[in-house]
Each structure stands twice: as C-alpha cells, then as structure tokens.
Amino acid sequence: QVQLVESGGGLVQAGGSLRLSCAASGRTFSNYSMGWFRQAPGKEREFVAAISRSGGSSGYADSVKGRFTISRDNAKNTVYLQMNSLKPQDTAVYYCAAVRTYSGTIYYARNTYNYWGQGTQVTVSS
C-alpha cells in the first residue's frame, strides 16, 4: 500500500503561481511512477502531468505544457507540481497518483494508476 497526501492548493489570481506537493509513505517511493490529475466541477478527472520513477522522463497535457513542471525528490518521498501562469480554467481539485513500475515508463491513463491522494483544491480567480 502507498499513502499519498497532497498539499499546497489555494486561491490565486490569474497569472499567479502555486506549487503542489504530494508526500508518499508506505512503500519504496522510487519504485513508483507518479502522476498529477485534476477534476473540475461537472467534468471527468483528466491527466495533467506524469514523471518516471527516477525523474528522468516526464509528460504533460497540452493544456499545461510550458506552464506546469512536475518533479520529484525520491529522498523526500515527494512529488511536486509547479504551476505558473495560472488561468481560471485551471481551477479544479488536483490529485496525485502512483503506480508500481519496473521500468522508466510514464503513464497518461487515469485507470493505470492504483493509488490516489485525497486531492487539494486549486482556485484561480480572473
């Protein structure tokens, strides 16, 4: 079992920045590929960013590419999502997710991940 706890959400004006953190516990963090997803009211949960277990590879949704950066610190069992140039359409609950992997693959599909955090709210005002 892996337990994931997100933090760092809040209210920010458009154009501002936030950094989300996701602290993992329970298993060897470096054995897990990690992802960030988000869910806006009335919408399905969607992929935002993912990172390989070593941190050497990452991928992004087109809607956040160039504005968001995913990173991880395996010594601290934490994955981060740096969000810059925030837009009102970035408003959502943000979730981190984990999947055990034996390779450097990153995963984009929501149903690939089998561990999820409880989410943190991000609200961007116009």
Secondary structure, 3 states (H helix, E strand, C coil): CCEEEEECCEEEECCCCEEEEEEEECCCHHHEEEEEEEECCCCCCEEEEEECCCCCCEEECCCCCCCEEEEEECCCCEEEEEECCCCHHHCEEEEEEEEECCCCCCCCCHHHCCEECCCEEEEEEC
